[in-house]
């Protein structure tokens, strides 16, 4: 039972870190044009 007092806060912190990373990626424009790279390899330069 004592381990739950350790694991629950760690899991909450981990979820917050993951959400912060996702928010950071969205704000920096990482997901603005996801099809662009897939189409880029099909076009000859």
N, C-alpha and C positions, 0 to 999 in steps of 0.2 A: 504493500500500500504506500510505503514511503517513496517508492520510485515514481509514482504518479505525480507527486508534488514537484518532482524534477522534470519529468517528461512533458507534462502539459505546458508549463511555461516555455520550455524549449521549442515545442511544436508551434506555439503561438508566435514566438519570435521568428521562427523559420518561415511561417506563412507571411508575416509582415515583411520580411526581407525579400521574399519572392514577389510579393505585390509591389514593393518599392522598385525592384528591378524591372518589372513589367511596365510600370508607370514611367520609369526613366527611359526605357526603350521607345515607348509610344511618343513621349514628348520630344525625343531626339530625332524622330522621323524614320525609325527603323522599318516601319510597316507601311510607309506611304505608297510605295509602288512595288509590291512584291512580285508582280508578273514581269517586271522589266528585265530582271536578270534571266528569267527563263526564256524570254523572247530574244534577248541579246545574242545568245549563242546560235540562234537560227539564222541571223542576218549576216551576210558577208560584208566585210568592211572594205 
